[in-house]
Amino acid sequence: MTRNSNRNGELGSVPVRSDRFFAAQGEWFFSTREGTPMGPFDNKREAHQGLDDFIEFMYLAEPRTLSKLYAALAS
C-alpha cells in the first residue's frame, strides 16, 4: 500500500495526485499540470521520457519562453 506524503520541499496538506499517463487509440500521452495532453508516444516508457524532458525544459527555459508556452497551452 502506498502512503501519500508531501514531496521534498512541499508544505501543507497533501494534494490529490493522479497518474499523468494515459493511452488513447494505441498511443501514449502525459498530461501537464495544466491538464494539456502531450504526445503521442509509442509506449508508456517513451511517454515517461517525454515527461522528464518536458520538466527539464520547464526548469531551464527563460521566463519569456515560458510565457509563450503558457499562452500556447491556454489557447
PyRosetta script that sets phi, psi and omega in degrees:
from pyrosetta import init, pose_from_sequence

init()
pose = pose_from_sequence("MTRNSNRNGELGSVPVRSDRFFAAQGEWFFSTREGTPMGPFDNKREAHQGLDDFIEFMYLAEPRTLSKLYAALAS")
pose.set_psi(1, 132.4)
pose.set_omega(1, -179.0)
pose.set_phi(2, -93.0)
pose.set_psi(2, 132.2)
pose.set_omega(2, 178.9)
pose.set_phi(3, -98.0)
pose.set_psi(3, 129.0)
pose.set_omega(3, 176.5)
pose.set_phi(4, -75.1)
pose.set_psi(4, 133.7)
pose.set_omega(4, 176.9)
pose.set_phi(5, -147.8)
pose.set_psi(5, 163.5)
pose.set_omega(5, 177.4)
pose.set_phi(6, -66.8)
pose.set_psi(6, 147.1)
pose.set_omega(6, 174.2)
pose.set_phi(7, -78.5)
pose.set_psi(7, 164.3)
pose.set_omega(7, 179.7)
pose.set_phi(8, -53.9)
pose.set_psi(8, 123.6)
pose.set_omega(8, 178.6)
pose.set_phi(9, 91.8)
pose.set_psi(9, -9.8)
pose.set_omega(9, 179.7)
pose.set_phi(10, -85.9)
pose.set_psi(10, 140.6)
pose.set_omega(10, 177.4)
pose.set_phi(11, -119.9)
pose.set_psi(11, 161.1)
pose.set_omega(11, 175.8)
pose.set_phi(12, 89.0)
pose.set_psi(12, -166.1)
pose.set_omega(12, -178.0)
pose.set_phi(13, -69.2)
pose.set_psi(13, 156.1)
pose.set_omega(13, -178.4)
pose.set_phi(14, -78.6)
pose.set_psi(14, 122.8)
pose.set_omega(14, 178.8)
pose.set_phi(15, -72.5)
pose.set_psi(15, 159.2)
pose.set_omega(15, 175.3)
pose.set_phi(16, -71.9)
pose.set_psi(16, 129.2)
pose.set_omega(16, 178.9)
pose.set_phi(17, -116.0)
pose.set_psi(17, 143.1)
pose.set_omega(17, 177.6)
pose.set_phi(18, -131.6)
pose.set_psi(18, 164.6)
pose.set_omega(18, 179.0)
pose.set_phi(19, -68.8)
pose.set_psi(19, 127.2)
pose.set_omega(19, -179.7)
pose.set_phi(20, -81.5)
pose.set_psi(20, -8.2)
pose.set_omega(20, -172.5)
pose.set_phi(21, -105.3)
pose.set_psi(21, 139.7)
pose.set_omega(21, 177.4)
pose.set_phi(22, -153.2)
pose.set_psi(22, 155.7)
pose.set_omega(22, 178.9)
pose.set_phi(23, -111.4)
pose.set_psi(23, 142.8)
pose.set_omega(23, 176.3)
pose.set_phi(24, -145.6)
pose.set_psi(24, 125.5)
pose.set_omega(24, 178.6)
pose.set_phi(25, 51.5)
pose.set_psi(25, 40.7)
pose.set_omega(25, 175.2)
pose.set_phi(26, 81.9)
pose.set_psi(26, 4.5)
pose.set_omega(26, 179.2)
pose.set_phi(27, -120.7)
pose.set_psi(27, 154.4)
pose.set_omega(27, -176.8)
pose.set_phi(28, -106.9)
pose.set_psi(28, 147.2)
pose.set_omega(28, -179.1)
pose.set_phi(29, -138.6)
pose.set_psi(29, 162.4)
pose.set_omega(29, 165.3)
pose.set_phi(30, -127.0)
pose.set_psi(30, 157.4)
pose.set_omega(30, 178.6)
pose.set_phi(31, -106.3)
pose.set_psi(31, 138.9)
pose.set_omega(31, 173.4)
pose.set_phi(32, -76.0)
pose.set_psi(32, 171.9)
pose.set_omega(32, 176.1)
pose.set_phi(33, -59.1)
pose.set_psi(33, -29.4)
pose.set_omega(33, 179.9)
pose.set_phi(34, -79.2)
pose.set_psi(34, -5.6)
pose.set_omega(34, 179.0)
pose.set_phi(35, 91.1)
pose.set_psi(35, 9.0)
pose.set_omega(35, 179.8)
pose.set_phi(36, -81.7)
pose.set_psi(36, 126.3)
pose.set_omega(36, 177.1)
pose.set_phi(37, -74.2)
pose.set_psi(37, 137.3)
pose.set_omega(37, 178.8)
pose.set_phi(38, -123.1)
pose.set_psi(38, 131.8)
pose.set_omega(38, -178.6)
pose.set_phi(39, 153.2)
pose.set_psi(39, -163.7)
pose.set_omega(39, 9.2)
pose.set_phi(40, -88.0)
pose.set_psi(40, 160.2)
pose.set_omega(40, 174.9)
pose.set_phi(41, -124.9)
pose.set_psi(41, 155.1)
pose.set_omega(41, -177.6)
pose.set_phi(42, -69.5)
pose.set_psi(42, -29.8)
pose.set_omega(42, -178.7)
pose.set_phi(43, -154.0)
pose.set_psi(43, 172.7)
pose.set_omega(43, -175.8)
pose.set_phi(44, -66.0)
pose.set_psi(44, -35.8)
pose.set_omega(44, 177.9)
pose.set_phi(45, -59.9)
pose.set_psi(45, -43.3)
pose.set_omega(45, 177.9)
pose.set_phi(46, -67.5)
pose.set_psi(46, -34.4)
pose.set_omega(46, 176.2)
pose.set_phi(47, -64.9)
pose.set_psi(47, -39.9)
pose.set_omega(47, 175.3)
pose.set_phi(48, -60.5)
pose.set_psi(48, -44.0)
pose.set_omega(48, 178.5)
pose.set_phi(49, -64.1)
pose.set_psi(49, -38.8)
pose.set_omega(49, 176.9)
pose.set_phi(50, -61.3)
pose.set_psi(50, -41.1)
pose.set_omega(50, 177.3)
pose.set_phi(51, -64.9)
pose.set_psi(51, -44.4)
pose.set_omega(51, 177.5)
pose.set_phi(52, -57.9)
pose.set_psi(52, -43.9)
pose.set_omega(52, 178.5)
pose.set_phi(53, -63.6)
pose.set_psi(53, -41.7)
pose.set_omega(53, 179.6)
pose.set_phi(54, -62.6)
pose.set_psi(54, -45.2)
pose.set_omega(54, 179.8)
pose.set_phi(55, -63.5)
pose.set_psi(55, -41.5)
pose.set_omega(55, 177.6)
pose.set_phi(56, -61.9)
pose.set_psi(56, -43.5)
pose.set_omega(56, 177.2)
pose.set_phi(57, -58.6)
pose.set_psi(57, -46.5)
pose.set_omega(57, -178.7)
pose.set_phi(58, -61.4)
pose.set_psi(58, -36.5)
pose.set_omega(58, -179.5)
pose.set_phi(59, -70.3)
pose.set_psi(59, -37.2)
pose.set_omega(59, -173.4)
pose.set_phi(60, -94.1)
pose.set_psi(60, -18.2)
pose.set_omega(60, -173.6)
pose.set_phi(61, -68.1)
pose.set_psi(61, 148.1)
pose.set_omega(61, 175.2)
pose.set_phi(62, -69.9)
pose.set_psi(62, 150.1)
pose.set_omega(62, -180.0)
pose.set_phi(63, -53.4)
pose.set_psi(63, -38.6)
pose.set_omega(63, 180.0)
pose.set_phi(64, -63.2)
pose.set_psi(64, -41.3)
pose.set_omega(64, 178.1)
pose.set_phi(65, -65.3)
pose.set_psi(65, -42.0)
pose.set_omega(65, 178.8)
pose.set_phi(66, -63.8)
pose.set_psi(66, -38.3)
pose.set_omega(66, 177.9)
pose.set_phi(67, -60.0)
pose.set_psi(67, -42.8)
pose.set_omega(67, 178.3)
pose.set_phi(68, -65.9)
pose.set_psi(68, -39.4)
pose.set_omega(68, 178.6)
pose.set_phi(69, -64.6)
pose.set_psi(69, -47.1)
pose.set_omega(69, 179.6)
pose.set_phi(70, -59.7)
pose.set_psi(70, -39.4)
pose.set_omega(70, 177.9)
pose.set_phi(71, -63.2)
pose.set_psi(71, -41.3)
pose.set_omega(71, -179.5)
pose.set_phi(72, -68.4)
pose.set_psi(72, -39.3)
pose.set_omega(72, 179.7)
pose.set_phi(73, -68.4)
pose.set_psi(73, -29.6)
pose.set_omega(73, -178.2)
pose.set_phi(74, -77.9)
pose.set_psi(74, -20.1)
pose.set_omega(74, -176.6)
pose.set_phi(75, -90.3)
pose.dump_pdb("model.pdb")
